[in-house]
Amino acid sequence: MTGTAAHTVTWDALLSHPDVEEHSREAGALGFMAFHGGLEAGTAEIAEEAAAVAGASLYVVRQPSKLRWHVPSHSVDPAGSYRLRRWLSHVRVAVALHGYGRTDQPGRILLGGRNRVLAAGLAYSLTLRLPHLPAVTYLDDIPRELRGLHPANPVNRPAQSGVQVELPPRARDRRLDPAAPGLVVEALVAAAEAYALPDRLP
């Protein structure tokens, strides 16, 4: 995350705030998520656009930028949200969009989460379109707290887990790079379409 430090709260507290919006749509078996929307600028918009183009499922939580309430990913509990429970029971694999900003990780797109096959596909798709923003899949090169490997992280709850995409400001802020967010969307859609979902799970 960038900017003023966020205030850590519980998932229940965030969802009960009157200015926080929770939205979901069940469509394809692959779903895009952005549950830090508004806090991590651009992530909700990228998830929404990618889901619309790809015909994918969508789960978004958006808070006003002035609120700055942060719920750690491993604390985003489906027990506190019927929408999230229903969404996670529908999708087979997820891609969660996050934003981060660190001087020691300049311009790198970090691909964590437990589905390493999809992570590799996303890295290829992102590198074709944004070669100036390195896509990192090697987990040892990703800060531990940004690896997205916790089993309680919503991105890992679907049957085939998913990928946590950590986007630096240059990849999600049109003020810094007008073309980059659209190229990220293209890369997400291409990787989603290339990912082979079996008709049946074992």
C-alpha positions in Angstrom: 0.0 0.0 0.0 1.0 3.6 -0.5 0.3 6.9 1.1 -0.9 7.5 4.6 -0.8 4.4 6.9 -4.0 2.4 7.0 -5.9 1.5 10.1 -6.2 -2.3 10.6 -9.7 -3.4 11.4 -11.7 -6.7 11.3 -13.5 -7.9 8.3 -16.8 -7.6 10.0 -16.1 -4.0 10.9 -15.2 -3.1 7.4 -18.3 -4.6 5.8 -20.6 -3.0 8.4 -19.3 0.5 7.6 -22.1 2.4 5.8 -19.8 3.8 3.1 -18.2 0.4 2.2 -19.7 -1.3 -0.9 -19.5 -5.1 -1.5 -20.3 -6.4 -4.9 -20.1 -9.9 -6.5 -21.1 -11.6 -9.7 -21.0 -15.3 -10.5 -20.1 -15.9 -14.1 -17.1 -18.0 -15.3 -15.2 -20.6 -13.2 -12.3 -18.2 -12.9 -12.9 -15.1 -10.8 -11.2 -11.8 -10.2 -11.1 -10.3 -6.8 -10.2 -6.9 -5.3 -11.2 -6.7 -1.6 -9.0 -3.8 -0.8 -10.6 -1.5 -3.4 -10.4 2.1 -2.6 -7.6 1.5 -0.2 -5.3 0.1 -2.9 -6.1 2.5 -5.7 -6.9 1.1 -9.2 -7.3 -2.6 -8.1 -11.1 -2.7 -8.1 -11.3 -1.0 -11.5 -8.8 -3.4 -13.0 -10.6 -6.4 -11.6 -14.0 -5.1 -12.8 -12.7 -4.5 -16.3 -10.9 -7.8 -16.6 -13.9 -9.7 -15.4 -16.2 -7.9 -17.8 -14.0 -8.6 -20.8 -13.2 -12.2 -19.9 -16.7 -13.2 -18.8 -15.2 -14.0 -15.4 -16.7 -13.9 -12.0 -16.1 -10.8 -9.8 -15.8 -10.0 -6.2 -15.0 -6.4 -5.1 -15.1 -4.5 -1.8 -14.7 -0.8 -2.3 -14.2 1.8 0.5 -13.9 5.5 0.2 -10.3 6.7 -0.1 -10.6 8.8 3.0 -11.5 5.7 5.1 -8.2 3.8 4.7 -9.2 0.7 6.7 -7.1 -2.4 6.1 -8.1 -6.0 6.7 -5.1 -8.4 6.3 -5.9 -10.9 3.6 -5.7 -13.9 5.9 -8.4 -12.2 8.0 -10.9 -11.8 5.2 -13.3 -14.5 6.5 -16.1 -15.9 4.3 -18.0 -16.6 7.5 -18.6 -12.9 7.7 -20.0 -12.4 4.2 -22.7 -14.4 2.4 -21.7 -12.8 -0.9 -18.1 -14.0 -0.4 -19.1 -17.5 0.6 -21.4 -17.9 -2.4 -18.7 -16.5 -4.7 -16.0 -18.8 -3.4 -18.3 -21.8 -3.8 -18.9 -20.9 -7.4 -15.3 -20.2 -8.7 -12.6 -22.9 -9.2 -9.7 -20.5 -9.3 -9.2 -16.9 -8.4 -7.0 -13.9 -9.2 -6.8 -11.3 -6.4 -5.7 -7.8 -7.4 -3.7 -5.9 -4.7 -1.6 -2.7 -4.7 1.7 -2.1 -2.9 4.4 0.5 -3.0 8.0 0.0 -1.7 11.2 1.6 -2.6 13.0 -1.7 -2.4 10.6 -3.3 -5.0 10.5 -0.6 -7.7 8.1 -1.3 -10.5 7.9 -5.1 -9.9 4.6 -7.0 -10.3 4.7 -9.8 -7.7 2.8 -13.0 -8.4 2.1 -15.0 -5.2 -0.6 -17.4 -4.2 -0.7 -21.1 -4.4 -1.6 -21.7 -8.0 1.9 -21.6 -9.6 0.7 -22.7 -13.0 -1.6 -19.8 -13.4 1.1 -17.5 -11.9 3.5 -18.6 -14.6 0.9 -17.9 -17.3 0.2 -14.4 -15.9 3.9 -13.7 -15.8 4.2 -14.6 -19.5 1.2 -12.5 -20.4 2.3 -9.5 -18.3 5.9 -9.6 -19.7 4.7 -9.5 -23.3 2.7 -6.3 -22.6 4.7 -4.6 -19.8 8.3 -5.7 -20.2 9.4 -2.6 -18.2 7.6 -3.9 -15.1 9.2 -7.2 -14.2 6.7 -10.0 -13.3 8.1 -12.0 -10.4 7.0 -15.6 -9.8 9.9 -16.9 -7.8 8.5 -16.9 -4.3 11.9 -16.4 -2.6 12.1 -13.1 -4.5 8.8 -11.9 -3.1 8.7 -10.4 0.4 7.1 -13.0 2.8 4.2 -10.8 3.7 3.3 -10.3 0.0 3.5 -14.0 -1.1 -0.2 -14.7 -0.5 0.3 -18.3 0.6 -1.8 -18.4 3.8 -4.5 -21.0 3.4 -7.1 -18.6 4.9 -6.4 -16.0 2.2 -9.5 -15.9 0.0 -7.5 -16.3 -3.2 -6.4 -19.8 -2.0 -9.8 -21.0 -0.9 -11.2 -22.1 -4.3 -10.6 -25.7 -5.4 -7.6 -24.8 -7.5 -6.4 -21.9 -5.3 -5.3 -18.8 -7.2 -2.8 -16.0 -7.7 -2.3 -12.9 -5.6 -1.2 -10.1 -8.0 0.6 -7.3 -6.2 0.7 -4.2 -8.5 3.1 -1.3 -8.0 1.7 2.2 -8.5 3.0 2.4 -12.1 0.9 -0.6 -13.1 -2.4 0.7 -11.6 -2.4 4.5 -11.6 -3.3 6.1 -14.9 -1.8 9.4 -13.6 1.7 7.7 -13.6 1.3 5.7 -16.8 -2.0 6.2 -18.7 -1.5 2.9 -20.7 -0.4 0.5 -18.0 -3.7 -0.3 -16.3 -5.3 -1.2 -19.6 -2.3 -3.4 -20.5 -2.6 -5.1 -17.1 -6.3 -5.8 -17.9 -5.3 -7.3 -21.3 -2.7 -9.5 -19.7 -5.1 -10.8 -17.1 -7.8 -11.5 -19.7 -5.3 -13.3 -22.0 -3.9 -15.4 -19.1 -7.4 -16.3 -17.9 -8.5 -17.4 -21.4 -5.3 -19.5 -21.8 -5.7 -21.2 -18.4 -7.2 -24.7 -18.9 -10.0 -25.4 -16.4 -11.0 -29.0 -16.4 -14.7 -29.8 -16.9 -14.6 -31.8 -13.6 -12.5 -31.7 -10.6 -11.1 -35.0 -9.2 
